[in-house]
Amino acid sequence: GGGGGGGQVEEEVDVFDVDKVWSDLCQPTEFNTVNRLGFMVRRGNKGLLWKMDMMAAIETIAEKEWENTARRRQLLELKKWRLQERPEKLEKLYEIRDVFEKR
């Protein structure tokens, strides 16, 4: 027979260092908005694991938005170069070429 273990189910329990998690939650990031949201999340009445997950999600969104903004800025700079700066430089080169051809 089964002895004394019948019906008992061992639950897997995740153990974490509360002080480390709280310390991580309190670390400032490079994004002011994330820091302000982090302040509100830390003050909320949800559990520590929820706060940890929420901050991870907020930081992921902020990083993606930062990358998207940088990409848009690069595209705008490329467009400006193609439409304005490049033609101006080409025009100067053509003028210089004309000067040399007349010599």
C-alpha positions in Angstrom: 0.0 0.0 0.0 0.1 3.6 -0.3 1.0 4.5 3.3 0.8 8.0 4.6 1.4 10.0 1.4 -2.0 9.5 -0.2 -3.8 12.7 -1.3 -0.9 15.1 -0.5 0.2 17.2 -3.4 3.5 19.1 -3.2 3.1 22.6 -4.5 6.0 24.2 -6.3 6.8 27.4 -4.5 8.9 30.2 -6.1 11.2 31.6 -3.5 12.5 35.1 -4.0 14.5 37.6 -2.0 12.0 40.3 -1.0 14.7 42.9 -0.3 16.4 42.3 -3.7 13.0 42.5 -5.6 12.2 45.8 -3.7 15.7 47.1 -4.4 15.3 46.4 -8.1 11.9 48.1 -8.1 13.4 51.2 -6.6 16.3 51.5 -9.1 15.9 54.5 -11.4 15.8 54.0 -15.1 17.0 56.3 -17.9 13.3 57.2 -18.7 11.7 59.8 -16.5 8.2 58.6 -17.3 9.1 55.1 -16.2 10.5 56.5 -13.0 7.3 58.4 -12.3 5.2 55.3 -13.1 7.5 53.2 -10.9 6.8 55.5 -8.0 3.0 55.0 -8.4 3.4 51.2 -8.9 5.5 51.0 -5.7 2.9 52.9 -3.7 0.0 50.8 -5.0 -1.7 48.1 -2.9 -0.9 45.2 -5.2 1.6 42.5 -4.3 5.3 42.6 -4.8 5.3 40.1 -7.7 2.6 42.0 -9.5 4.6 45.2 -9.0 7.7 43.5 -10.4 5.7 42.2 -13.4 4.1 45.6 -14.0 7.5 47.4 -13.9 9.0 44.9 -16.3 6.1 45.5 -18.8 6.4 49.3 -18.4 10.2 49.1 -19.0 9.7 46.9 -22.1 7.1 49.4 -23.5 9.4 52.3 -22.8 12.4 50.6 -24.5 10.3 49.8 -27.6 9.0 53.3 -27.8 12.5 54.7 -27.5 13.7 52.5 -30.3 10.7 53.5 -32.5 11.3 57.2 -31.8 15.0 56.8 -32.7 14.0 55.0 -35.9 11.5 57.7 -36.9 14.1 60.4 -36.2 16.6 58.6 -38.4 14.1 58.4 -41.2 13.3 62.1 -40.9 17.0 63.0 -41.0 17.5 60.8 -44.1 14.5 62.4 -45.8 15.9 65.9 -45.0 19.3 64.8 -46.3 17.8 63.4 -49.5 15.5 66.3 -50.2 17.5 69.3 -49.0 21.1 68.8 -48.0 22.2 66.4 -50.7 20.7 68.6 -53.6 22.4 71.6 -52.1 25.8 69.9 -51.9 25.4 68.5 -55.4 24.6 72.0 -56.7 27.8 73.3 -55.1 29.8 70.5 -56.8 28.2 71.3 -60.1 29.1 75.0 -59.7 32.7 74.1 -58.9 32.8 71.7 -61.9 31.6 74.5 -64.1 34.3 76.8 -62.8 37.0 74.3 -63.6 35.5 73.5 -67.1 35.7 77.2 -68.0 39.4 77.4 -67.1 
